[in-house]
Amino acid sequence: MKKIRWFAVIILALSITLLQTDRVQAQADTGNGGNVGIGVMFGEPTGLSVKAWTSSSTALNIGAAWSLAGRNEAIHLHADYLFHSWFGDVNRGQLGFYYGIGARAIFAGDPILGVRIPLGLNYVFENSPLDLFVEAVPILDLSPETKSAGNGAFGIRYYF
């Protein structure tokens, strides 16, 4: 149990540190609004998605959702630090591939804690405060037992 607490403390400290960095993001590069977007994601899990750009190629992604896979319904929380590689102007918007690392917790019966490795595509619309994303996420659960898992979702966010 001590390993789980230290893991949670490290993820929290990393998230706070990353939020303090200079915020120059892709949405501002296209004149599309602010650096924080709130939206919805559909898949496993389904719920709210928040993305805060920390630079034009990095962002913090947070999800609060409902997980329905392989168990009774449960609250799913995750936080990821993402790195983006932009393909440039794709039909008057920006398409980027992203990858990163993060953590997740599922609160049902015995809480489940794991490490996430998100891989996805992010499309930022030109002259609009919206983006679309689709992702696949391999997961290594560490507690209560070590095993592999996965998530996948698509969604939309509004930036302000």
Secondary structure, DSSP 8 states (H G I E B T S, - for coil): -HHHHHHHHHHHHHHHHHHTS----HHHHTT---SEEEEEEEEESEEEEEEEESSSSEEEEEEEEEE-TTSS-EEEEEEEEEEEEEEEESSSEEEEEEEEEEEEEEESSS-EEEEE--EEEEEEETTSSEEEEEEEEEEEEEESS-EEEEEEEEEEEEE-
